[in-house]
Amino acid sequence: MGQNYSTEVEAVVVPLKDAICSLNEVYQALSKADVDPLTGQCSNYDYIRQQIVEAHQHLEQSERAASSGLESLNRNLESLVEDEGKLEREMNETQQTLENLRTEQTSNEELLREANESVLLAGKHLDSANQTLQDQENRKHHAEVIKDVGAGLLVIPIIGWISAMMIDGAVELDVANQAVRVAEDEVRKSESELEKYKNKVSDYKSKIFQTECDISQKDWELRQTREVIQQVKQQMESVGEFQNKLRSAVNLLGLLSGKVSVVEHQTRKSILQMPIMKVMEDVMNAMMKITGNELLYGEDMFRLVQQIKANERRLKAV
């Protein structure tokens, strides 16, 4: 063939072209037939009959190839429909996953906000505890100063009171130190929680982005699959129409092969009475819907059909 077409198309076109060539031979043979003037018998009867039979066989071969191509398209369509269903299920599952992620992210963001508030509150508690500790340390220092400076001037009962004040201050100082340690622990825990939810929010943001990308990819694949499904359906419709036209041509050639007579004018009459050209033009037009003009012109099939038309006109003129 002139160009690299699929083997399925080639399996249809090659025998179709051979059938057209055989039909052209029939018209040419009839127009050039050596006819006995007394009996009207055609000297090339066997050749004409052979060409009609071969044209019929070639058309049958082309019809079988078209039928096989239609079955292949149907299998492709079934596979594509399965792919479409699978993609639709995956899309639904992925969209549900996205909804779940967004719900969880909303919760994470709320927990992050609360953790941030806890850090601020823990910081205030720590500031307060440090201030209390600082106040207790100041009181202790003040009591020590009073003890050191005034111990020699005060009488015994006053010294006892200073000692008691210092003991109370030491207890309060221990409590203040403990409060600071608790507050610092609270700050560490709050900051740890804050960091945890920061990481969680960031992680879910990445998951949501990736899931949205997956949905976009699956949506593109689904749209592509649906486009191919429509293309295959259109191809099946065109091939089905072509097959029907071929069957009409096969039936017509089958009838013609049974009417071929050794008597030339009877054969000519049978050929001219049958709508062979109309049927073959229908076949060519249906084929053109599948392959376009390029293939049929490239294979010189339209020129052959025009030759048959010219020979048909010459036969009618006889």
Backbone hydrogen bonds, N-H to C=O, Kabsch-Sander energy under -0.5 kcal/mol:
donor,donor_aa,acceptor,acceptor_aa,energy
5,Y,3,Q,-1.4
10,E,6,S,-2.4
11,A,7,T,-2.2
12,V,8,E,-0.9
12,V,9,V,-0.7
13,V,9,V,-2.8
14,V,10,E,-2.3
16,L,12,V,-1.2
17,K,13,V,-2.8
18,D,14,V,-2.2
19,A,15,P,-2.4
20,I,16,L,-2.1
21,C,17,K,-2.5
22,S,18,D,-2.4
23,L,19,A,-2.3
24,N,20,I,-2.4
25,E,21,C,-2.1
26,V,22,S,-1.8
27,Y,23,L,-2.2
28,Q,24,N,-2.5
29,A,25,E,-2.8
30,L,26,V,-2.3
31,S,27,Y,-2.1
32,K,28,Q,-1.4
33,A,30,L,-0.8
35,V,33,A,-0.9
36,D,41,Q,-2.5
40,G,36,D,-2.4
42,C,262,V,-3.1
43,S,34,D,-2.1
45,Y,42,C,-1.2
48,I,44,N,-2.3
49,R,45,Y,-2.9
50,Q,46,D,-2.5
51,Q,47,Y,-2.3
52,I,48,I,-2.1
53,V,49,R,-2.6
54,E,50,Q,-2.5
55,A,51,Q,-2.5
56,H,52,I,-2.4
57,Q,53,V,-2.5
58,H,54,E,-2.9
59,L,55,A,-2.3
60,E,56,H,-2.0
61,Q,57,Q,-2.4
62,S,58,H,-2.6
63,E,59,L,-2.6
64,R,60,E,-2.4
65,A,61,Q,-2.1
66,A,62,S,-2.3
67,S,63,E,-2.5
68,S,64,R,-2.4
69,G,65,A,-2.5
70,L,66,A,-2.4
71,E,67,S,-2.1
72,S,68,S,-2.2
73,L,69,G,-2.5
74,N,70,L,-2.2
75,R,71,E,-2.2
76,N,72,S,-2.4
77,L,73,L,-2.6
78,E,74,N,-2.4
79,S,75,R,-2.3
80,L,76,N,-2.6
81,V,77,L,-2.6
82,E,78,E,-2.0
83,D,79,S,-2.3
84,E,80,L,-2.6
85,G,81,V,-2.4
86,K,82,E,-2.5
87,L,83,D,-2.7
88,E,84,E,-2.4
89,R,85,G,-2.3
90,E,86,K,-2.6
91,M,87,L,-2.7
92,N,88,E,-2.4
93,E,89,R,-2.5
94,T,90,E,-2.8
95,Q,91,M,-2.7
96,Q,92,N,-2.1
97,T,93,E,-2.3
98,L,94,T,-2.4
99,E,95,Q,-2.2
100,N,96,Q,-2.4
101,L,97,T,-2.6
102,R,98,L,-2.5
103,T,99,E,-2.2
104,E,100,N,-2.6
105,Q,101,L,-2.6
106,T,102,R,-2.2
107,S,103,T,-1.8
108,N,104,E,-2.7
109,E,105,Q,-2.9
110,E,106,T,-1.7
111,L,107,S,-2.5
112,L,108,N,-2.6
113,R,109,E,-2.1
114,E,110,E,-2.3
115,A,111,L,-2.7
116,N,112,L,-2.4
117,E,113,R,-2.1
118,S,114,E,-2.3
119,V,115,A,-2.1
120,L,116,N,-2.0
121,L,117,E,-2.6
122,A,118,S,-3.0
123,G,119,V,-2.3
124,K,120,L,-1.9
125,H,121,L,-2.4
126,L,122,A,-2.5
127,D,123,G,-2.5
128,S,124,K,-2.6
129,A,125,H,-2.9
130,N,126,L,-2.8
131,Q,127,D,-2.1
132,T,128,S,-2.5
133,L,129,A,-2.7
134,Q,130,N,-2.6
135,D,131,Q,-2.3
136,Q,132,T,-2.5
137,E,133,L,-2.6
138,N,134,Q,-2.0
139,R,135,D,-2.3
140,K,136,Q,-2.5
141,H,137,E,-2.5
142,H,138,N,-2.6
143,A,139,R,-2.7
144,E,140,K,-2.4
145,V,141,H,-2.1
146,I,142,H,-2.3
147,K,143,A,-2.4
148,D,144,E,-2.7
149,V,145,V,-2.7
150,G,146,I,-2.5
151,A,147,K,-1.2
153,L,150,G,-0.6
154,L,150,G,-1.7
158,I,155,V,-0.7
159,I,155,V,-1.6
160,G,156,I,-1.9
161,W,157,P,-1.5
162,I,158,I,-2.0
163,S,159,I,-2.1
164,A,160,G,-2.2
165,M,161,W,-2.0
166,M,162,I,-2.0
167,I,163,S,-2.2
168,D,164,A,-2.4
169,G,165,M,-2.1
170,A,166,M,-2.1
171,V,167,I,-1.9
172,E,168,D,-2.2
173,L,169,G,-2.1
174,D,170,A,-2.2
175,V,171,V,-2.2
176,A,172,E,-2.2
177,N,173,L,-2.5
178,Q,174,D,-2.5
179,A,175,V,-2.2
180,V,176,A,-2.0
181,R,177,N,-2.3
182,V,178,Q,-2.5
183,A,179,A,-2.5
184,E,180,V,-2.9
185,D,181,R,-2.3
186,E,182,V,-2.3
187,V,183,A,-2.2
188,R,184,E,-2.4
189,K,185,D,-2.6
190,S,186,E,-2.4
191,E,187,V,-2.8
192,S,188,R,-2.4
193,E,189,K,-2.4
194,L,190,S,-2.5
195,E,191,E,-2.5
196,K,192,S,-2.3
197,Y,193,E,-2.4
198,K,194,L,-2.0
199,N,195,E,-2.5
200,K,196,K,-2.1
201,V,197,Y,-2.6
202,S,198,K,-2.3
203,D,199,N,-2.9
204,Y,200,K,-2.7
205,K,201,V,-2.0
206,S,202,S,-1.9
207,K,203,D,-2.2
208,I,204,Y,-2.9
209,F,205,K,-2.2
210,Q,206,S,-2.6
211,T,207,K,-2.6
212,E,208,I,-2.5
213,C,209,F,-2.1
214,D,210,Q,-2.4
215,I,211,T,-2.4
216,S,212,E,-2.2
217,Q,213,C,-2.5
218,K,214,D,-2.7
219,D,215,I,-2.6
220,W,216,S,-2.1
221,E,217,Q,-2.6
222,L,218,K,-2.7
223,R,219,D,-2.4
224,Q,220,W,-2.6
225,T,221,E,-2.6
226,R,222,L,-2.4
227,E,223,R,-2.0
228,V,224,Q,-2.4
229,I,225,T,-2.5
230,Q,226,R,-2.1
231,Q,227,E,-2.1
232,V,228,V,-3.0
233,K,229,I,-2.5
234,Q,230,Q,-2.2
235,Q,231,Q,-2.5
236,M,232,V,-2.8
237,E,233,K,-2.2
238,S,234,Q,-2.3
239,V,235,Q,-3.2
240,G,236,M,-2.6
241,E,237,E,-2.1
242,F,238,S,-2.5
243,Q,239,V,-2.8
244,N,240,G,-2.1
245,K,241,E,-2.2
246,L,242,F,-2.5
247,R,243,Q,-2.4
248,S,244,N,-1.9
249,A,245,K,-2.1
250,V,246,L,-3.0
251,N,247,R,-2.7
252,L,248,S,-2.3
253,L,249,A,-2.7
254,G,250,V,-2.2
255,L,251,N,-2.2
256,L,252,L,-2.5
257,S,253,L,-2.5
258,G,254,G,-0.9
259,K,255,L,-0.7
259,K,256,L,-1.2
260,V,256,L,-1.0
264,E,40,G,-2.2
264,E,262,V,-0.6
266,Q,263,V,-0.5
267,T,263,V,-1.8
268,R,264,E,-2.8
269,K,265,H,-2.1
270,S,266,Q,-2.3
271,I,267,T,-2.4
272,L,268,R,-2.6
273,Q,269,K,-2.1
274,M,270,S,-1.4
276,I,271,I,-0.5
276,I,274,M,-2.4
279,V,275,P,-2.4
280,M,276,I,-2.7
281,E,277,M,-2.6
282,D,278,K,-2.0
283,V,279,V,-2.0
284,M,280,M,-2.5
285,N,281,E,-2.7
286,A,282,D,-2.3
287,M,283,V,-2.4
288,M,284,M,-2.3
289,K,285,N,-1.2
290,I,286,A,-0.6
290,I,287,M,-1.1
291,T,287,M,-2.5
292,G,288,M,-2.3
296,L,292,G,-0.9
297,Y,293,N,-2.8
298,G,294,E,-2.5
299,E,295,L,-2.2
300,D,297,Y,-1.5
301,M,296,L,-2.0
302,F,296,L,-0.7
304,L,300,D,-1.6
305,V,301,M,-2.1
306,Q,302,F,-2.2
307,Q,303,R,-1.9
308,I,304,L,-2.2
309,K,305,V,-2.3
310,A,306,Q,-2.2
311,N,307,Q,-2.6
312,E,308,I,-2.5
313,R,309,K,-2.2
314,R,310,A,-1.8
315,L,311,N,-2.2
316,K,312,E,-2.1
317,A,313,R,-1.5
318,V,314,R,-0.9
318,V,315,L,-0.7
